[in-house]
Amino acid sequence: MKLLVVEDDRETGAYLKKGLTEAGHTVDLAESGREGLFLAAGETYDVLVLDRMLPHIDGMTVLRTLRASAVRTPVLLLTALGGIDDRVEGLEAGADDYLVKPFAMAELLARINALGRRPPTQEVASVLQVADLRMDRLTRTVTRGGTRVDLQPREFQLLEYLMRNAGRVVTRTMLLESVWDFHFDPRTNIVETHMSRLRSKIDRGRQHELIHTVRGAGYCLREPD
């Protein structure tokens, strides 16, 4: 696979490049967030290994900028910040996996290989529409009744998943796995909080609600009756 490693510590960067190259991967190494963002946005990589604490532009900003620009390269955050809040923040920002320093090269390789085996994101129409709700995935814009709705990156992902599954009930577990890439229950109200914010932006003040809570099951975005 072709990998991009963004790591400002030269010793760690050299170690990563050597180990990943010996495992058969092609590795580009960037030593700052600015350089990493430039490469990640302009080249095609199979996986991006991103340090969180970087000079010029920090890793979280790099990650959020890439996701806001519709760059879907799988990202593994590599960082010394290992608290649950740090992991949740990283995954919410769009990371696909999170590995805490110090780490074993064998585990890093296993995680990279797992990300590389994931099937590519299924192509869907660039424009999604349900009733008067319209999403343009290319320009990253959402309108309701012709009025623009400003969404945060995670809210956009959440709405996109609901619109792609319009008319079907999606469960909390489905949302955790598909929007946050959690394959476990983080025991937080992360879904409920984001859903509440999204509904306030999409439905508040409208004659017809589009996002509905299905008691005991999940959520459903559907056309008005």
N, C-alpha and C positions, 0 to 999 in steps of 0.2 A: 504494500500500500504506500501511497504518497502521503507523508505526514508533515505537518507544520508544528514545530515546538517553539513556544514563546516563553523564554526564560532568561531573566537578566543576570543571574548568577553564572559566571562563565564556567566555573568548575562543574556545577550541576548541569548546565547546558551541554558541556562536552561529554559528560557521563551519559546523559540521555541520548545524545546523537550517536555515540559509540554503541550503546546497548541496543538501540532500535535498528541501527544499520546492520549490526551483526545478526539481528533476527530477520533480516531480509527486506527491511523497509527502506524506502527512499525518504530522506529527512532533510527538510529545510529548517534552519535555526534562526530565530529573530531574538534580539536582545533587548527590545523595548516594546511597549504597547503600540507606539506609533508605527514601528516597522512591522509588527505582527498584524496590525489592522490593515496596513497597505497590502501585505502579501495575501492575507486571508480573503480580502475583498476582491483581489485581482487575479488570483490563481485558483485552480481546482485541486482541493485536497480531500483525501478520504476521511481523515480525522485530524482535529486540531487539539494539541495538548497545550493548555494555557495556564501559566502561572497567574496567581491573583494579584500579587504585589509587584507592580512593574513601574519603571520610570516613564515619564512623559504622559502616558495614558494608562490608567490602571486596568487590570484584567477584566473587572466587572464592566467598565465602560466599553472596552473592546467587545465583550460578549453582547452587551445590549445593543451596540451600534450594528453589529453583524446581523443580529436577529431582526432589528428594525429595518434593515436593508434587504431582508428576505434571503440572507445567506444561511442555508440549512445544514452546513457541514457539521457533523457530530463533534461536540466539544467536550473534552475531559478537563475539568478544572483541577490543577495540581497546586496545593497550597498548604501552608502551615496552620491555617485557620480551620480547626476541626470541630468547632462547636455546632450543635444542632441548628442554631439560628444562622450560622455561616453557611451550612450546607443547604438549608432551605432557601436562603437568599440567592445562592449560586444557581440552584436548580430553577428557581422562579425566574431568574434572569435569562434562562434559556439553555443552561448547561445540560448535557445528556448524562454525565457521570461526574463523580467527585472523589478525588483521592488525596488523602492527607499525608503530608511529609512528616517524618521520614517514611519512605515506601520501599517495597521490594520490587526490583525490576521484573520479576516473574509475574507479580500481580498487575503491574502496569501493562505489560504485554498482553496478559489475558483480557484486561478491560478494553484495550485498544482493539484487539481481535474481535471481541464481542460487539463493539460499536461498528466495526467494519463489516460484520456479517449481517447487520440489519438491512432489510430490504429498503430500496429507495422509496422516498415518500411518493405515494400514489398521486399521479397527476389528476388534478381536478380542474374544472373550468376556472378561468381567471376571474370571472364575475359570478358571484352567487347572489341570488335574490329570493326573498320570501316576503310575500305581500309588498309593502312599500319600503322594506328594509333591503338595502343593496350594499354589497361588499365587493370592492375591486381589489383583488389580491396583488395585482402588479403595482398599483400606486399606493397600496396600503391605506385606502380610504373607505369609510363607511358613511352611508347616508340613510336617514329615515324620513320618508316623505319629501325628499329633495334637500333636507337640511343635514349638514355635515355633523357627524358624531365623532368626537375626539376620544380615542381609546388608547390606553397604555398597551405596550406590546403583549403582556399576558392576557389582557382583556380581549385583544384582537384574536389571539389564538383560541381563547375560550369561545368567542362568538363564531369563529370559523368552524370549529368542531360542531357546534350546535347547528349551524346552517348546513353543513355537509350531511348532518343526520336529521334534517328537518322532518317533523312528523313522527319521529321515533323517540322513545324515552331513552335517555342516557343516564346511567347510574353514576354515583359519586366515584366508584372505583374506576369506571371507564374514563372519567374526566381526569382523575389522578394519574392514570397510566398514559393517556393520550396527550394531555395538555402539559402536565408537570413531569412526566416520565417517572413517577413514583410507582414502584412495583411492591410497595408496602404502604401501610396506613401510617402517616406521620403523626397521627393523633392531634391534629390541629383542625381549626375551622377554615382552612385555606380555601377550600372550594366554596363554602358558604359565603365567605367574605367577598371573594371576587365575583361570585354570582350576584350578590346583592348590589355591588357597585355597577356591574354590567346592566342589570335590570333597571336601575335608576337612570342610566344614560339612554337605554333603548326604549323603555316603556313609560317612564314617568311623564305625566301630562298628555299622554296619548289616549285617544278614544278606545283603541283596542290594544290589549296586551298581547305580545308575541311569545314571551318566555314564561312558561308555566312550571310551577312545582307540582310534581306528581307524588302525592303523599305516600311515603313508604317505599318509593321506587327511585325517584331521581328528578330529572328536569326534561322538559320538551319544548322546543321552539316550533311553533306551527302557525299556519294561516288562521286568521279569525274565523269563527263559525259563521 
